[in-house]
Amino acid sequence: MATVLICVLPAKGHVGPTLPAAEALVRAGHTVRVLTGRRYLGDFAAVGATAVPLPEESDLDDGRFPERERLRGIRLARFDLTMFVTRMGPQLAAIDAELAAHPVDVVLCDPLLMAGLPLTMRRRRPPVLVLGFLPLTVPLPGLAPSRTFADHARALVTKAMMPLVLRPVQATAEREVRALTGRAPDVLFLDWPLGSDGVLQMTCRGFEVPQGEQPMPVEFVGPLSASDTGKHRLPAWWSDVDGGAPVVLVTQGSVANNDLGDLVVPTLNALAGRDVLAVVSTGGADLPEDRLPANARAATALPYDELLPRCALMVTNGGYGGVNHALRHGVPLVCVGATEDKSAVVARVRWSGAGIGLTRRRVSARTVGKAIDRVLGDPRYRARARALAQEIAACPGTAGVVAAVERAAGHGRRRD
């Protein structure tokens, strides 16, 4: 049996898909140790893993950055990426402490845990597999192929903006890596998975755009996250879901919901008075009752595996996990997002044909209403979502993660 070290940032969208992988490895008889934030130690301990806290200075899930709320666009992107990069030293020290104390056979690493960069640069290390719960975008920009003139224009703008956004962060990353390893990296800091031993991408091949030839193998294991009644109770209004009207799920995810005026409120305004049931998952944000039209229901969290099979459409801000959850159930999408990795997810929704993708942070009721009408009125979107659901069902899931870990542990890769 192998000893596996899982390194994951303390964020819901990262921990959610990692927990099933950890549980599956434990059930397969492997020893699993997890480095993550203190907030999530109990979750991993509950599935039989040994949970170890990241150093306090690299635990980014404690709300210590109120200044972030005032930033937008390039400044916000630089702030977030700099936070990731400047934590790689303490993260690497924690990983090294684990490697020194235990005979680790395989490391499973969060793609945004930047300690992965200096770790994969070492000649002597265990095999490193990347947890692919973010869009596969290595090497950057990793955009969807251009199907229309608008897509081509977006690609050109992104390529032009990328160096402007990343140049100062790359300089910081190079200083950090040089201090840790004595040499500069030969890749962009976000492209460090190129030096890994493989990526376990949590979607199907039909949703990930072709990236060209890459030095590391990519295995499509499918989405791993679960959201059932064991995690979220059914709300009192649940019987309304089976009332006969088409159900439209509306959400801004579990993190980007500080201002529900970005997507949720405009969508509710667009759906008010229609013969649909709008179901809102607020992610914990406050949605006053007077903002809910008569044909809408809301809860802070919902069991998606119970709800999505009943849905005609999901309107979302583009979280990779949530979008793949919808596709697993064959639900077409209206995807509106531009921050973090959301624009990459929007591009994949558009490219895959499973819905409409709008690359923007906020949307008007008129615009989102037109998108909803197009998706509900054109059966090709539903057909494409169902085709991707069949492809996802054929993915190995957690069994694929276990098999990949066992292969990596068997081959070994400690190099001198």
ZASE-862040 format. One record per residue (C-alpha): residue number from 1; z, y, x. Coordinates in Angstrom, 2 decimals, decimal comma, padded with zeros to 5 digits, m for minus. Each point is the difference from the previous one (the first is absolute). Example, Ala and Ser with C-alpha at 12.3 -4.5 7.8 and 13.67 -1.06 7.14 Angstrom:
<nodes>
node n = 1&z = 007,80&y = m004,50&x = 012,30
node n = 2&z = m000,66&y = 003,44&x = 001,37
</nodes>
This chain:
<nodes>
node n = 1&z = 000,00&y = 000,00&x = 000,00
node n = 2&z = m000,76&y = 003,55&x = 001,15
node n = 3&z = 002,16&y = 003,10&x = 000,32
node n = 4&z = m001,78&y = 002,95&x = m001,60
node n = 5&z = 000,94&y = 003,65&x = 000,49
node n = 6&z = m001,18&y = 002,25&x = m002,84
node n = 7&z = m000,06&y = 003,75&x = 000,72
node n = 8&z = m000,50&y = 002,16&x = m003,08
node n = 9&z = 000,58&y = 003,67&x = m000,78
node n = 10&z = 002,58&y = 000,74&x = m002,71
node n = 11&z = m002,34&y = 000,99&x = m002,84
node n = 12&z = m000,51&y = m001,67&x = m003,39
node n = 13&z = m003,74&y = m000,41&x = 000,48
node n = 14&z = 000,61&y = m001,74&x = 003,33
node n = 15&z = 003,02&y = m002,11&x = m000,86
node n = 16&z = m001,37&y = m001,19&x = m003,36
node n = 17&z = m002,87&y = m002,09&x = 001,40
node n = 18&z = 002,00&y = m001,07&x = 003,06
node n = 19&z = 002,86&y = m001,61&x = m001,93
node n = 20&z = m002,14&y = m002,84&x = m001,45
node n = 21&z = m001,35&y = m000,74&x = 003,48
node n = 22&z = 003,52&y = m000,18&x = 001,42
node n = 23&z = 001,18&y = m002,23&x = m002,85
node n = 24&z = m002,96&y = m002,36&x = 000,42
node n = 25&z = 000,65&y = m000,33&x = 003,74
node n = 26&z = 003,68&y = m000,78&x = m000,65
node n = 27&z = m000,92&y = m002,62&x = m002,59
node n = 28&z = m002,41&y = m001,58&x = 002,48
node n = 29&z = 002,97&y = m000,54&x = 002,33
node n = 30&z = m000,59&y = 002,83&x = 002,46
node n = 31&z = 002,68&y = 002,31&x = 001,35
node n = 32&z = m000,75&y = 003,53&x = m001,17
node n = 33&z = 001,55&y = 003,15&x = 001,40
node n = 34&z = m000,90&y = 003,39&x = m001,46
node n = 35&z = 000,25&y = 003,47&x = 001,54
node n = 36&z = m000,02&y = 002,65&x = m002,73
node n = 37&z = 001,99&y = 002,89&x = m001,47
node n = 38&z = 003,56&y = m000,44&x = m001,20
node n = 39&z = m001,01&y = 000,56&x = m003,61
node n = 40&z = m001,95&y = m003,27&x = m000,05
node n = 41&z = 002,20&y = m002,31&x = 002,06
node n = 42&z = 001,45&y = m001,63&x = m003,10
node n = 43&z = m003,43&y = m000,72&x = m001,47
node n = 44&z = m001,04&y = m002,02&x = 003,05
node n = 45&z = 003,38&y = m001,69&x = 000,31
node n = 46&z = m000,37&y = m001,13&x = m003,64
node n = 47&z = m003,11&y = m002,03&x = 000,87
node n = 48&z = 001,70&y = m001,71&x = 002,94
node n = 49&z = m001,08&y = 002,21&x = 002,89
node n = 50&z = 002,32&y = 001,52&x = 002,58
node n = 51&z = m000,36&y = 003,76&x = m000,49
node n = 52&z = 000,62&y = 002,38&x = 002,89
node n = 53&z = 000,04&y = 003,81&x = m000,41
node n = 54&z = m002,44&y = 002,18&x = 001,83
node n = 55&z = 001,65&y = 002,64&x = 002,19
node n = 56&z = 001,19&y = 002,94&x = m002,08
node n = 57&z = m002,46&y = 002,40&x = 001,63
node n = 58&z = m002,95&y = m002,16&x = m001,06
node n = 59&z = 001,21&y = m000,71&x = m003,54
node n = 60&z = m002,36&y = 002,31&x = m001,93
node n = 61&z = 001,18&y = m000,85&x = m003,50
node n = 62&z = 002,99&y = 002,29&x = m000,24
node n = 63&z = m001,44&y = 003,27&x = m001,34
node n = 64&z = 000,78&y = 002,01&x = 003,13
node n = 65&z = m003,27&y = 001,93&x = m000,16
node n = 66&z = 000,11&y = 002,45&x = m002,94
node n = 67&z = m002,48&y = 002,22&x = 001,84
node n = 68&z = m002,67&y = m002,60&x = m000,72
node n = 69&z = m000,07&y = 001,03&x = m003,66
node n = 70&z = m001,43&y = 003,42&x = 000,94
node n = 71&z = m002,96&y = m001,42&x = 001,94
node n = 72&z = m003,49&y = m000,81&x = m001,20
node n = 73&z = m003,28&y = m001,20&x = 001,43
node n = 74&z = m000,39&y = m000,18&x = 003,76
node n = 75&z = 003,51&y = 001,30&x = 000,68
node n = 76&z = 001,53&y = m002,75&x = m002,15
node n = 77&z = m002,14&y = m002,70&x = 001,64
node n = 78&z = 000,99&y = 001,18&x = 003,48
node n = 79&z = 003,68&y = 000,15&x = m000,94
node n = 80&z = 000,03&y = m003,56&x = m001,34
node n = 81&z = m001,97&y = m001,46&x = 002,89
node n = 82&z = 002,15&y = 001,80&x = 002,56
node n = 83&z = 003,11&y = m001,48&x = m001,63
node n = 84&z = m001,46&y = m003,48&x = 000,46
node n = 85&z = m001,09&y = 000,60&x = 003,59
node n = 86&z = 003,20&y = 001,57&x = 001,30
node n = 87&z = 002,07&y = m002,95&x = m001,26
node n = 88&z = m001,83&y = m002,62&x = 002,05
node n = 89&z = 002,52&y = 000,14&x = 002,88
node n = 90&z = 003,09&y = m000,95&x = m002,05
node n = 91&z = m002,07&y = m002,52&x = m001,97
node n = 92&z = m001,23&y = m001,69&x = 003,18
node n = 93&z = 003,54&y = m000,07&x = 001,39
node n = 94&z = 001,17&y = m001,81&x = m003,15
node n = 95&z = m002,86&y = m002,48&x = 000,26
node n = 96&z = 000,77&y = m000,62&x = 003,67
node n = 97&z = 003,65&y = m000,66&x = m000,84
node n = 98&z = m001,12&y = m002,65&x = m002,48
node n = 99&z = m002,44&y = m001,55&x = 002,47
node n = 100&z = 002,71&y = m000,13&x = 002,66
node n = 101&z = 002,57&y = m001,57&x = m002,32
node n = 102&z = m002,23&y = m002,56&x = m001,74
node n = 103&z = m003,02&y = m002,13&x = 000,97
node n = 104&z = m002,43&y = 001,73&x = m002,37
node n = 105&z = m003,23&y = m001,94&x = m000,54
node n = 106&z = m001,90&y = 002,51&x = m002,17
node n = 107&z = 000,42&y = 003,66&x = m000,93
node n = 108&z = m001,20&y = 001,21&x = m003,42
node n = 109&z = m000,39&y = 003,76&x = 000,19
node n = 110&z = m000,45&y = 002,87&x = m002,44
node n = 111&z = m003,25&y = 001,83&x = 000,87
node n = 112&z = 001,80&y = 003,36&x = m000,08
node n = 113&z = 002,88&y = m001,14&x = 002,20
node n = 114&z = m001,36&y = 001,67&x = 003,13
node n = 115&z = 002,00&y = m002,19&x = 002,39
node n = 116&z = m002,84&y = m002,43&x = m000,62
node n = 117&z = m002,17&y = 002,08&x = 002,33
node n = 118&z = 002,03&y = m000,35&x = 003,22
node n = 119&z = 000,98&y = m003,55&x = m000,99
node n = 120&z = m003,61&y = m001,20&x = m000,25
node n = 121&z = m000,86&y = 001,70&x = 003,31
node n = 122&z = 002,33&y = m002,35&x = 001,87
node n = 123&z = m001,41&y = m002,90&x = 001,94
node n = 124&z = 003,06&y = m002,10&x = m000,81
node n = 125&z = 000,98&y = m000,11&x = m003,66
node n = 126&z = 000,12&y = m002,32&x = m003,01
node n = 127&z = m003,01&y = m000,08&x = m002,33
node n = 128&z = m000,04&y = 003,05&x = m002,27
node n = 129&z = m001,42&y = m000,22&x = m003,53
node n = 130&z = m000,45&y = 003,12&x = m002,12
node n = 131&z = 001,16&y = 000,16&x = m003,62
node n = 132&z = m003,09&y = 001,34&x = m001,79
node n = 133&z = 001,53&y = 001,79&x = m002,98
node n = 134&z = m001,99&y = 003,17&x = 000,78
node n = 135&z = m003,78&y = 000,46&x = m000,14
node n = 136&z = m001,76&y = m001,61&x = 002,94
node n = 137&z = m001,25&y = 003,08&x = 001,84
node n = 138&z = m000,26&y = m001,03&x = 003,64
node n = 139&z = m001,71&y = 001,52&x = 001,76
node n = 140&z = 000,40&y = 003,30&x = m001,82
node n = 141&z = m001,35&y = 001,56&x = m002,15
node n = 142&z = m000,71&y = m003,37&x = m001,64
node n = 143&z = m001,72&y = 001,51&x = m003,02
node n = 144&z = m001,88&y = m001,78&x = m002,77
node n = 145&z = m003,77&y = m000,16&x = 000,39
node n = 146&z = m001,80&y = 002,93&x = m001,64
node n = 147&z = m001,43&y = m001,03&x = m003,38
node n = 148&z = m000,76&y = 003,55&x = m001,17
node n = 149&z = m000,67&y = 003,41&x = 001,53
node n = 150&z = 003,54&y = 001,02&x = m000,96
node n = 151&z = 001,44&y = m003,00&x = 001,87
node n = 152&z = m002,11&y = 000,87&x = 003,03
node n = 153&z = 001,21&y = 003,60&x = m000,09
node n = 154&z = 003,63&y = m001,13&x = m000,21
node n = 155&z = m000,53&y = m002,28&x = 003,01
node n = 156&z = m001,46&y = 002,85&x = 002,05
node n = 157&z = 002,88&y = 002,31&x = m000,89
node n = 158&z = 002,58&y = m002,66&x = 000,83
node n = 159&z = m001,59&y = m000,75&x = 003,36
node n = 160&z = m000,05&y = 003,70&x = 000,80
node n = 161&z = 003,63&y = 000,51&x = m001,06
node n = 162&z = 001,47&y = m003,11&x = 001,62
node n = 163&z = 000,06&y = 001,32&x = 003,59
node n = 164&z = 001,51&y = 003,27&x = m001,21
node n = 165&z = 002,80&y = m001,83&x = m001,79
node n = 166&z = 000,69&y = m002,68&x = 002,61
node n = 167&z = m000,53&y = 001,72&x = 003,37
node n = 168&z = 003,52&y = 001,48&x = 000,37
node n = 169&z = 001,62&y = m003,17&x = m001,34
node n = 170&z = m002,05&y = m002,12&x = 002,38
node n = 171&z = 001,19&y = 002,16&x = 002,90
node n = 172&z = 003,61&y = m000,60&x = m001,08
node n = 173&z = m000,67&y = m003,72&x = m000,33
node n = 174&z = m001,49&y = m000,17&x = 003,48
node n = 175&z = 003,07&y = 001,72&x = 001,49
node n = 176&z = 002,30&y = m002,41&x = m001,82
node n = 177&z = m001,97&y = m003,08&x = 001,05
node n = 178&z = m000,29&y = 001,15&x = 003,61
node n = 179&z = 003,77&y = 000,47&x = 000,15
node n = 180&z = 000,53&y = m003,52&x = m001,39
node n = 181&z = m002,69&y = m001,92&x = 001,88
node n = 182&z = m001,06&y = 002,15&x = 002,94
node n = 183&z = m003,58&y = 000,30&x = m001,26
node n = 184&z = m001,92&y = 001,65&x = m002,81
node n = 185&z = m001,38&y = m001,99&x = m002,93
node n = 186&z = m003,74&y = m000,59&x = m000,15
node n = 187&z = m000,15&y = 000,24&x = m003,81
node n = 188&z = 000,90&y = 002,54&x = m002,65
node n = 189&z = 003,67&y = m000,47&x = m000,90
node n = 190&z = m000,81&y = m001,08&x = m003,57
node n = 191&z = m002,45&y = m002,58&x = 001,35
node n = 192&z = 002,64&y = m002,00&x = 001,87
node n = 193&z = m000,60&y = m003,11&x = m002,22
node n = 194&z = m003,25&y = m000,42&x = 001,94
node n = 195&z = 002,18&y = m001,35&x = 002,83
node n = 196&z = 001,92&y = m002,40&x = m002,25
node n = 197&z = m000,58&y = m003,72&x = m000,48
node n = 198&z = m001,11&y = 000,42&x = m003,59
node n = 199&z = 000,37&y = 001,89&x = m003,27
node n = 200&z = 001,23&y = m001,65&x = m003,19
node n = 201&z = m001,80&y = 002,24&x = m002,50
node n = 202&z = 001,64&y = 000,00&x = m003,42
node n = 203&z = m003,11&y = 000,22&x = m002,12
node n = 204&z = m003,27&y = m001,91&x = m000,40
node n = 205&z = m003,13&y = 000,48&x = 002,06
node n = 206&z = m001,85&y = 001,51&x = m002,96
node n = 207&z = 002,35&y = 003,00&x = m000,10
node n = 208&z = 000,05&y = 000,76&x = 003,74
node n = 209&z = m003,06&y = 001,75&x = 001,35
node n = 210&z = m001,86&y = m001,48&x = 002,98
node n = 211&z = 001,46&y = 001,37&x = 003,23
node n = 212&z = m002,46&y = m001,47&x = 002,48
node n = 213&z = 000,93&y = m002,35&x = 002,81
node n = 214&z = 003,64&y = 000,17&x = 001,02
node n = 215&z = 001,91&y = m001,59&x = 002,88
node n = 216&z = 002,77&y = m001,40&x = m002,19
node n = 217&z = m000,41&y = m002,51&x = m002,84
node n = 218&z = 000,56&y = 001,18&x = m003,57
node n = 219&z = 001,21&y = m002,47&x = m002,61
node n = 220&z = m000,10&y = 001,01&x = m003,65
node n = 221&z = 003,18&y = m001,48&x = m001,47
node n = 222&z = m000,04&y = 001,98&x = m003,26
node n = 223&z = 002,73&y = 002,24&x = m001,45
node n = 224&z = 003,51&y = m001,41&x = 000,39
node n = 225&z = 002,17&y = 002,38&x = m002,04
node n = 226&z = 001,57&y = m001,22&x = m003,23
node n = 227&z = 001,24&y = 002,17&x = m002,87
node n = 228&z = 001,42&y = m002,11&x = m002,79
node n = 229&z = 002,94&y = m000,05&x = m002,39
node n = 230&z = 002,19&y = m001,36&x = 002,77
node n = 231&z = m000,29&y = 003,39&x = 001,69
node n = 232&z = m000,57&y = 002,37&x = m002,93
node n = 233&z = 001,34&y = m000,52&x = m003,49
node n = 234&z = m002,19&y = 000,40&x = m003,07
node n = 235&z = 000,55&y = 003,39&x = m001,68
node n = 236&z = 001,15&y = 000,23&x = m003,61
node n = 237&z = m003,48&y = 001,08&x = m001,12
node n = 238&z = m001,75&y = m003,02&x = 001,58
node n = 239&z = m001,25&y = m001,41&x = m003,32
node n = 240&z = m002,21&y = 003,09&x = m000,35
node n = 241&z = m002,12&y = m001,33&x = 002,87
node n = 242&z = m001,26&y = m002,76&x = m002,28
node n = 243&z = m000,73&y = 002,35&x = m002,89
node n = 244&z = m003,77&y = m000,33&x = 000,21
node n = 245&z = m000,98&y = 003,30&x = 001,64
node n = 246&z = m001,52&y = m000,09&x = 003,51
node n = 247&z = 002,74&y = 000,48&x = 002,59
node n = 248&z = m000,48&y = 002,51&x = 002,81
node n = 249&z = 002,53&y = m000,18&x = 002,84
node n = 250&z = 000,62&y = 003,36&x = 001,71
node n = 251&z = 001,91&y = 000,38&x = 003,26
node n = 252&z = 000,40&y = 002,13&x = 003,11
node n = 253&z = 001,66&y = m002,87&x = 001,84
node n = 254&z = 003,55&y = m000,31&x = 001,24
node n = 255&z = m000,10&y = 002,79&x = 002,60
node n = 256&z = m002,54&y = 002,75&x = m000,76
node n = 257&z = 001,54&y = 000,92&x = m003,34
node n = 258&z = 001,88&y = 003,22&x = 000,78
node n = 259&z = m002,45&y = 001,87&x = m002,23
node n = 260&z = m001,29&y = m002,04&x = m002,92
node n = 261&z = m002,32&y = 002,90&x = m000,75
node n = 262&z = m002,32&y = m001,36&x = 002,69
node n = 263&z = m001,23&y = m002,92&x = m002,13
node n = 264&z = 002,43&y = m001,33&x = m002,63
node n = 265&z = 000,27&y = 003,12&x = m002,19
node n = 266&z = m003,75&y = 000,79&x = 000,02
node n = 267&z = m000,73&y = m003,63&x = m000,90
node n = 268&z = 002,47&y = 000,07&x = m002,88
node n = 269&z = m001,58&y = 003,21&x = m001,24
node n = 270&z = m003,43&y = m001,63&x = 000,21
node n = 271&z = 001,16&y = m003,07&x = m001,93
node n = 272&z = 002,05&y = 001,80&x = m002,68
node n = 273&z = m001,27&y = m000,81&x = m003,47
node n = 274&z = m002,35&y = m002,76&x = 001,15
node n = 275&z = 000,11&y = m003,55&x = m001,29
node n = 276&z = 001,68&y = m001,30&x = 003,18
node n = 277&z = 003,55&y = m000,65&x = 001,14
node n = 278&z = 000,77&y = 001,91&x = 003,20
node n = 279&z = 002,71&y = m001,75&x = 002,02
node n = 280&z = 001,53&y = 002,03&x = 002,81
node n = 281&z = 001,84&y = m001,42&x = 002,99
node n = 282&z = 001,72&y = 003,07&x = 001,48
node n = 283&z = 001,28&y = m001,64&x = 003,20
node n = 284&z = 003,39&y = 001,56&x = m000,67
node n = 285&z = m001,25&y = 003,54&x = m000,62
node n = 286&z = 001,20&y = 001,95&x = m003,03
node n = 287&z = m002,45&y = 000,26&x = m002,89
node n = 288&z = 001,46&y = 002,06&x = m002,87
node n = 289&z = m000,43&y = m001,45&x = m003,49
node n = 290&z = m001,90&y = 003,10&x = m001,12
node n = 291&z = m002,72&y = m000,85&x = 002,53
node n = 292&z = m000,64&y = m003,34&x = m001,71
node n = 293&z = m002,60&y = 000,01&x = m002,80
node n = 294&z = 000,56&y = m002,30&x = m002,97
node n = 295&z = m002,26&y = m002,66&x = 001,47
node n = 296&z = 001,83&y = m000,17&x = 003,34
node n = 297&z = 002,98&y = m001,97&x = 001,34
node n = 298&z = 001,76&y = 000,40&x = 003,34
node n = 299&z = 002,38&y = m001,83&x = 002,33
node n = 300&z = 001,17&y = 000,57&x = 003,56
node n = 301&z = m001,33&y = m003,43&x = 001,01
node n = 302&z = m001,90&y = m002,75&x = m001,79
node n = 303&z = m000,72&y = m003,70&x = 000,63
node n = 304&z = m003,67&y = 000,33&x = 000,94
node n = 305&z = m000,65&y = m003,73&x = m000,08
node n = 306&z = 000,97&y = 000,06&x = m003,68
node n = 307&z = m001,72&y = 003,30&x = m000,81
node n = 308&z = m003,30&y = m000,06&x = 001,88
node n = 309&z = m001,49&y = m003,03&x = m001,82
node n = 310&z = 000,34&y = 002,10&x = m003,17
node n = 311&z = m001,67&y = 003,11&x = 001,49
node n = 312&z = m003,51&y = 001,30&x = m000,55
node n = 313&z = 000,30&y = 002,51&x = 002,86
node n = 314&z = 002,32&y = 001,24&x = 002,73
node n = 315&z = 000,06&y = 003,69&x = 000,96
node n = 316&z = 001,61&y = 000,31&x = 003,42
node n = 317&z = 000,44&y = 002,28&x = 003,00
node n = 318&z = m001,40&y = m002,69&x = 002,28
node n = 319&z = 002,81&y = m001,97&x = 001,59
node n = 320&z = m001,60&y = m003,01&x = 001,71
node n = 321&z = 002,56&y = m002,45&x = m001,37
node n = 322&z = m000,18&y = 001,27&x = m003,56
node n = 323&z = m003,80&y = 000,04&x = m000,03
node n = 324&z = m000,16&y = m003,58&x = 001,29
node n = 325&z = 002,62&y = m001,01&x = m002,57
node n = 326&z = m002,31&y = 001,28&x = m002,73
node n = 327&z = m003,00&y = m001,78&x = 001,50
node n = 328&z = 001,95&y = m003,25&x = 000,19
node n = 329&z = 000,13&y = 000,18&x = m003,81
node n = 330&z = m003,60&y = 001,16&x = m000,39
node n = 331&z = 000,90&y = 003,51&x = m001,17
node n = 332&z = m002,53&y = 002,80&x = 000,73
node n = 333&z = 001,20&y = 003,27&x = 001,46
node n = 334&z = m000,12&y = 003,76&x = m000,05
node n = 335&z = 001,35&y = 000,92&x = 003,43
node n = 336&z = 000,90&y = 003,59&x = 000,94
node n = 337&z = 001,42&y = 000,67&x = 003,46
node n = 338&z = m000,50&y = 001,83&x = 003,28
node n = 339&z = 003,25&y = m000,20&x = 002,00
node n = 340&z = 001,25&y = m002,65&x = 002,46
node n = 341&z = m002,37&y = m002,99&x = m000,28
node n = 342&z = m000,93&y = 000,84&x = m003,60
node n = 343&z = m003,47&y = 001,37&x = 000,80
node n = 344&z = m000,88&y = m003,30&x = 001,70
node n = 345&z = 001,14&y = m001,92&x = m003,10
node n = 346&z = m001,96&y = 002,33&x = m002,27
node n = 347&z = m003,09&y = m000,68&x = 002,12
node n = 348&z = 000,51&y = m003,76&x = m000,37
node n = 349&z = 000,38&y = 000,23&x = m003,78
node n = 350&z = m003,24&y = 001,96&x = m000,13
node n = 351&z = m001,82&y = m002,28&x = 002,45
node n = 352&z = 001,14&y = m003,27&x = m001,59
node n = 353&z = m001,18&y = 001,04&x = m003,46
node n = 354&z = 003,39&y = m000,82&x = m001,55
node n = 355&z = 000,57&y = 003,52&x = m001,25
node n = 356&z = m000,42&y = 003,72&x = 000,55
node n = 357&z = 001,52&y = 001,63&x = 003,07
node n = 358&z = 000,72&y = 003,75&x = 000,23
node n = 359&z = 000,98&y = 001,34&x = 003,42
node n = 360&z = 002,45&y = 002,74&x = m000,98
node n = 361&z = 003,75&y = 000,48&x = m000,21
node n = 362&z = 000,07&y = 001,50&x = m003,51
node n = 363&z = m002,28&y = m000,50&x = m002,97
node n = 364&z = m000,59&y = 001,80&x = m003,29
node n = 365&z = 000,33&y = m001,67&x = m003,39
node n = 366&z = m003,71&y = 000,54&x = m000,59
node n = 367&z = m001,04&y = m001,66&x = 003,26
node n = 368&z = 002,26&y = m003,02&x = m000,31
node n = 369&z = m000,90&y = m000,36&x = m003,66
node n = 370&z = m003,70&y = m000,19&x = 000,85
node n = 371&z = 000,72&y = m002,62&x = 002,67
node n = 372&z = 002,05&y = m002,06&x = m002,46
node n = 373&z = m002,81&y = 000,15&x = m002,55
node n = 374&z = m002,54&y = m001,19&x = 002,57
node n = 375&z = 002,08&y = m002,98&x = 001,11
node n = 376&z = 000,99&y = m001,08&x = m003,50
node n = 377&z = m003,54&y = 000,51&x = m001,26
node n = 378&z = m001,85&y = m001,89&x = 002,73
node n = 379&z = 000,68&y = m003,77&x = 000,12
node n = 380&z = m001,28&y = m000,19&x = 003,58
node n = 381&z = 003,29&y = 001,39&x = 001,32
node n = 382&z = 002,02&y = m002,70&x = m001,77
node n = 383&z = m002,46&y = m002,67&x = 001,13
node n = 384&z = 000,30&y = 001,10&x = 003,62
node n = 385&z = 003,81&y = 000,10&x = m000,19
node n = 386&z = 000,02&y = m003,52&x = m001,42
node n = 387&z = m002,30&y = m001,22&x = 002,77
node n = 388&z = 002,44&y = 001,38&x = 002,56
node n = 389&z = 002,86&y = m001,67&x = m001,88
node n = 390&z = m001,75&y = m003,34&x = 000,46
node n = 391&z = m000,46&y = 000,72&x = 003,68
node n = 392&z = 003,66&y = 000,93&x = 000,37
node n = 393&z = 001,05&y = m003,19&x = m001,80
node n = 394&z = m001,87&y = m001,96&x = 002,68
node n = 395&z = 001,93&y = 001,72&x = 002,81
node n = 396&z = 002,82&y = m002,05&x = 001,57
node n = 397&z = 002,81&y = 002,50&x = m000,64
node n = 398&z = 003,30&y = m000,68&x = 001,74
node n = 399&z = m001,24&y = m003,45&x = 001,01
node n = 400&z = m002,63&y = 001,78&x = 002,07
node n = 401&z = 002,67&y = 002,09&x = 001,70
node n = 402&z = 002,02&y = m003,11&x = 000,87
node n = 403&z = m003,10&y = m001,79&x = 001,31
node n = 404&z = m001,00&y = 002,99&x = 002,14
node n = 405&z = 003,49&y = 000,28&x = 001,47
node n = 406&z = 000,10&y = m003,71&x = 000,77
node n = 407&z = m003,40&y = 000,17&x = 001,71
node n = 408&z = 001,09&y = 002,98&x = 002,09
node n = 409&z = 003,30&y = m001,66&x = 000,91
node n = 410&z = m001,79&y = m003,19&x = 000,97
node n = 411&z = m002,51&y = 001,75&x = 002,23
node n = 412&z = 002,54&y = 002,32&x = 001,58
node n = 413&z = m001,03&y = 003,04&x = 001,92
node n = 414&z = 002,51&y = 000,93&x = 002,61
node n = 415&z = m002,22&y = 001,37&x = 002,72
node n = 416&z = 000,77&y = 000,86&x = 003,59
</nodes>
